[in-house]
Amino acid sequence: MKLKSKLLRIFGIVLLFACAIGLIMLTSFNADLQQETRCASVDIHIDHEQGMFFLERSDIMQILGTAYGDSVKGDALKSIRVGRIESLLEEQAYVEDAETWLDANGNMHIEIVQKQPVVRVINKYGVHYYLDKIGNKIPISDKFTARVPVVTGSIEEGSFNTDMATSRALQNTLKLVNYFRLDPFWNAQIEQIAIAPNGTFTLIPKLGDHKILFGSIANMEEKLNKMKIFYKEGLSHTGWEKYESFKLDFNGQIVCELKSNYEQQ
């Protein structure tokens, strides 16, 4: 019995070893076969659901064509350098992130996340560019305009001085804009921001023919909360049309300036 048990154990080990060798050989064969497979298609997904349309599928295909002479469709999988393609795409002006992979059927998949502007800058020399939420500069596109607030006025900084906004004026602008983005009321209300030479801000709303003389960035949240309450509880009764401006930078008060035609009444 002991001999039989020992033989069965040896047979089991040999069988297990043979199965392992066979699996390794089969896997290796499949890997070699896959490497000889050619790319059947290029599937590209761009995050248009975020509301940005800087890039289309044709743009990505053109980038691949320029880099590789043509699309990678039809190329052997073993010749496709997925990491290099990701790096190439992430070098593009409107690409925030790129993910690329090959599936078992020989299809290449590309996922593109576009950069998301939060403000459009027009400096004092008429140079236009976008900034994202942390201040990265994004060039203007000929085929798509992002619907974001515009900042104008005393802005020296151009689009190619640095990759990121460095001036105090633009850094303070980003503080304002990022606050607006978190508040549905202000996000829908502010259309333009003007910067004076002394660094103070004037806000131009989308609704209402008036200006908000915001002043400096100091006490930003307090000023905006006070103005929001005034919009909802004060102007809803008196009307917006009679006021030229609202000054917020005056001892915590809102100073209202009437339009000239109302002053005469």
BELTA-V410506 format. One record per pair of residues at least 12 apart in sequence whose C-alpha atoms are under 8 Angstrom apart, sorted by the first residue. I is the first residue (numbers start at 0). GAP is how many residues later the second one is. Records with the same first field share a line. If there is no record, write none. Layout:
I: GAP  GAP
This chain:
33: 43  70  72
34: 41  42  43
35: 40  41  42
36: 39  40  69
37: 35  36  37  38  39  68
38: 33  34  35  36  37  38  67  68  69
39: 33  34  65  66  67  68
40: 32  33  65  66  67
41: 30  31  65  66  67  68
42: 64  65  66  67
43: 13  65  66  67  68
44: 12  64  65  66  67
45: 65  66  67  68
46: 65  66  67
51: 62  64  94
52: 91
53: 40  60  87  89  90
54: 39  59
59: 29
62: 26
63: 21
76: 29
81: 18  19  20
82: 17
84: 15
85: 12  13  14
92: 45  46
93: 20  21  44
94: 17  18  19  20
95: 16  17  18  19
96: 15  16  17
97: 12  13  14  15
98: 12  13
114: 17  23
115: 16  17
116: 13  14  15  16  21  29  31
117: 12  13  14  15  30  31  59  60
118: 12  13  29  30  31  32  55  58
119: 28  29  30  31
120: 29  30  31
121: 28  29  30  31  33
122: 29  30  31  32  33  34  35
123: 28  29  30  31  32
124: 31
126: 31  32
127: 12  31
128: 30
130: 34
132: 41  45
133: 40
134: 29  30  36  39
135: 27  28  29
136: 22  26  27  28
138: 20
147: 43
148: 28  41  42  43  44
149: 41  42  43
150: 22  41  42  43  44
151: 40  41  42  43
152: 41  42  43  44
153: 40  41  42  43  45
154: 14  15  40
168: 26  30
171: 45
175: 41  44
184: 43
187: 18
188: 16  17  18
189: 13  14  15  16
190: 12  13  14  15
191: 12  13
198: 17
199: 14  15  16  17
200: 12  13  14  15  16
201: 12  13
207: 32  33
208: 31  32  34  35
209: 30  31  33  34  35  36
210: 33  34  35
211: 33  34  35  36
212: 32  33  34  35  36
213: 33  34  35
214: 32  33  34
215: 33
222: 25  26  29
226: 21  27
241: 16  17  20
242: 13  14  15  16
243: 12  13  14  15
244: 12  13
